[in-house]
């Protein structure tokens, strides 16, 4: 098992999330809800997340497009928890969102 595939402790996760505003650790996954004023922008954002997932070879547990918001969660099923890959993906999702929010 590669280092990036190792399950992180709750302490490691909470420390990493301190640098990721809005992300929270809940029931073995990290998650965040991103607000949107326009539904089409929310759908486009979700599409960018799917493209990112393909590039990273690491897919979110869920992406949920709802009126006014998009919910995203990550965990690594193989280890039944959060890994470095999940946190790195969350960082990238935040970067993508910054482009939509500006």
C-alpha atoms as a printed R data frame, in Angstrom:
    type eleno elety resid chain resno       x      y       z
1   ATOM     1    CA   UNK     A     1   0.000  0.000   0.000
2   ATOM     2    CA   UNK     A     2   1.397  3.390  -1.007
3   ATOM     3    CA   UNK     A     3   1.767  6.147   1.590
4   ATOM     4    CA   UNK     A     4  -0.987  8.201  -0.102
5   ATOM     5    CA   UNK     A     5  -3.364  5.252   0.273
6   ATOM     6    CA   UNK     A     6  -2.984  4.907   4.039
7   ATOM     7    CA   UNK     A     7  -5.944  5.830   6.184
8   ATOM     8    CA   UNK     A     8  -5.362  9.008   8.189
9   ATOM     9    CA   UNK     A     9  -6.106  9.352  11.881
10  ATOM    10    CA   UNK     A    10  -8.816 11.748  12.984
11  ATOM    11    CA   UNK     A    11  -6.083 14.030  14.350
12  ATOM    12    CA   UNK     A    12  -4.304 14.130  10.962
13  ATOM    13    CA   UNK     A    13  -7.569 14.876   9.198
14  ATOM    14    CA   UNK     A    14  -8.595 17.667  11.564
15  ATOM    15    CA   UNK     A    15  -5.133 19.243  11.287
16  ATOM    16    CA   UNK     A    16  -5.325 19.202   7.477
17  ATOM    17    CA   UNK     A    17  -8.859 20.615   7.492
18  ATOM    18    CA   UNK     A    18  -7.700 23.565   9.579
19  ATOM    19    CA   UNK     A    19  -6.163 24.847   6.319
20  ATOM    20    CA   UNK     A    20  -9.306 24.072   4.292
21  ATOM    21    CA   UNK     A    21 -12.065 26.462   5.392
22  ATOM    22    CA   UNK     A    22 -15.551 25.021   5.182
23  ATOM    23    CA   UNK     A    23 -14.474 21.382   4.949
24  ATOM    24    CA   UNK     A    24 -15.513 19.139   7.817
25  ATOM    25    CA   UNK     A    25 -14.857 15.585   8.879
26  ATOM    26    CA   UNK     A    26 -18.035 13.568   9.260
27  ATOM    27    CA   UNK     A    27 -18.646  9.814   9.473
28  ATOM    28    CA   UNK     A    28 -15.381  8.746   7.842
29  ATOM    29    CA   UNK     A    29 -15.342 11.323   5.053
30  ATOM    30    CA   UNK     A    30 -14.516 14.963   4.431
31  ATOM    31    CA   UNK     A    31 -17.224 17.169   2.986
32  ATOM    32    CA   UNK     A    32 -18.129 20.708   2.058
33  ATOM    33    CA   UNK     A    33 -21.108 22.584   0.630
34  ATOM    34    CA   UNK     A    34 -20.346 25.288  -1.937
35  ATOM    35    CA   UNK     A    35 -22.929 28.071  -2.483
36  ATOM    36    CA   UNK     A    36 -24.043 29.216  -5.947
37  ATOM    37    CA   UNK     A    37 -26.455 31.901  -7.111
38  ATOM    38    CA   UNK     A    38 -26.990 30.340 -10.533
39  ATOM    39    CA   UNK     A    39 -27.917 26.675 -10.983
40  ATOM    40    CA   UNK     A    40 -26.023 26.443 -14.293
41  ATOM    41    CA   UNK     A    41 -22.839 27.541 -12.524
42  ATOM    42    CA   UNK     A    42 -23.392 24.844  -9.897
43  ATOM    43    CA   UNK     A    43 -23.793 22.217 -12.612
44  ATOM    44    CA   UNK     A    44 -20.666 23.461 -14.425
45  ATOM    45    CA   UNK     A    45 -18.711 23.325 -11.161
46  ATOM    46    CA   UNK     A    46 -19.813 19.732 -10.634
47  ATOM    47    CA   UNK     A    47 -18.650 18.918 -14.157
48  ATOM    48    CA   UNK     A    48 -15.224 20.365 -13.373
49  ATOM    49    CA   UNK     A    49 -15.043 18.167 -10.281
50  ATOM    50    CA   UNK     A    50 -15.736 15.108 -12.416
51  ATOM    51    CA   UNK     A    51 -12.977 16.109 -14.857
52  ATOM    52    CA   UNK     A    52 -10.583 16.640 -11.948
53  ATOM    53    CA   UNK     A    53 -11.449 13.204 -10.580
54  ATOM    54    CA   UNK     A    54 -10.553 11.601 -13.893
55  ATOM    55    CA   UNK     A    55  -7.239 13.474 -13.991
56  ATOM    56    CA   UNK     A    56  -6.367 12.500 -10.422
57  ATOM    57    CA   UNK     A    57  -7.634  8.940 -10.752
58  ATOM    58    CA   UNK     A    58  -9.456  9.535  -7.471
59  ATOM    59    CA   UNK     A    59 -13.198 10.063  -7.425
60  ATOM    60    CA   UNK     A    60 -15.388 11.791  -4.854
61  ATOM    61    CA   UNK     A    61 -17.723  9.734  -2.738
62  ATOM    62    CA   UNK     A    62 -20.525 12.093  -3.763
63  ATOM    63    CA   UNK     A    63 -21.214 15.271  -5.699
64  ATOM    64    CA   UNK     A    64 -24.725 16.563  -5.201
65  ATOM    65    CA   UNK     A    65 -26.034 19.511  -7.245
66  ATOM    66    CA   UNK     A    66 -28.939 21.239  -5.534
67  ATOM    67    CA   UNK     A    67 -30.603 24.602  -6.067
68  ATOM    68    CA   UNK     A    68 -28.138 27.170  -4.730
69  ATOM    69    CA   UNK     A    69 -25.404 24.752  -3.728
70  ATOM    70    CA   UNK     A    70 -23.163 21.792  -4.506
71  ATOM    71    CA   UNK     A    71 -22.196 19.257  -1.860
72  ATOM    72    CA   UNK     A    72 -18.939 17.337  -2.273
73  ATOM    73    CA   UNK     A    73 -17.516 14.527  -0.151
74  ATOM    74    CA   UNK     A    74 -14.367 12.420  -0.342
75  ATOM    75    CA   UNK     A    75 -13.246  9.186   1.268
76  ATOM    76    CA   UNK     A    76 -11.186  6.234   0.122
77  ATOM    77    CA   UNK     A    77 -13.308  3.102   0.035
78  ATOM    78    CA   UNK     A    78 -10.345  0.714   0.052
79  ATOM    79    CA   UNK     A    79  -9.318  1.875   3.525
80  ATOM    80    CA   UNK     A    80 -12.770  2.911   4.743
81  ATOM    81    CA   UNK     A    81 -11.619  6.408   5.626
82  ATOM    82    CA   UNK     A    82  -9.776  9.534   4.588
83  ATOM    83    CA   UNK     A    83  -6.354  9.468   2.930
84  ATOM    84    CA   UNK     A    84  -3.883 12.022   1.623
85  ATOM    85    CA   UNK     A    85  -5.518 11.653  -1.801
86  ATOM    86    CA   UNK     A    86  -8.844 12.838  -0.396
87  ATOM    87    CA   UNK     A    87  -7.297 15.922   1.165
88  ATOM    88    CA   UNK     A    88  -5.361 16.749  -2.014
89  ATOM    89    CA   UNK     A    89  -8.575 16.416  -4.025
90  ATOM    90    CA   UNK     A    90 -10.345 18.765  -1.577
91  ATOM    91    CA   UNK     A    91  -7.583 21.349  -2.068
92  ATOM    92    CA   UNK     A    92  -8.052 21.127  -5.839
93  ATOM    93    CA   UNK     A    93 -11.841 21.452  -5.541
94  ATOM    94    CA   UNK     A    94 -11.344 24.634  -3.511
95  ATOM    95    CA   UNK     A    95  -9.099 26.026  -6.262
96  ATOM    96    CA   UNK     A    96 -11.728 25.214  -8.891
97  ATOM    97    CA   UNK     A    97 -14.416 26.915  -6.786
98  ATOM    98    CA   UNK     A    98 -12.300 30.069  -6.384
99  ATOM    99    CA   UNK     A    99 -12.418 30.454 -10.163
100 ATOM   100    CA   UNK     A   100 -16.218 30.224 -10.120
101 ATOM   101    CA   UNK     A   101 -16.567 32.605  -7.178
102 ATOM   102    CA   UNK     A   102 -14.415 35.348  -8.720
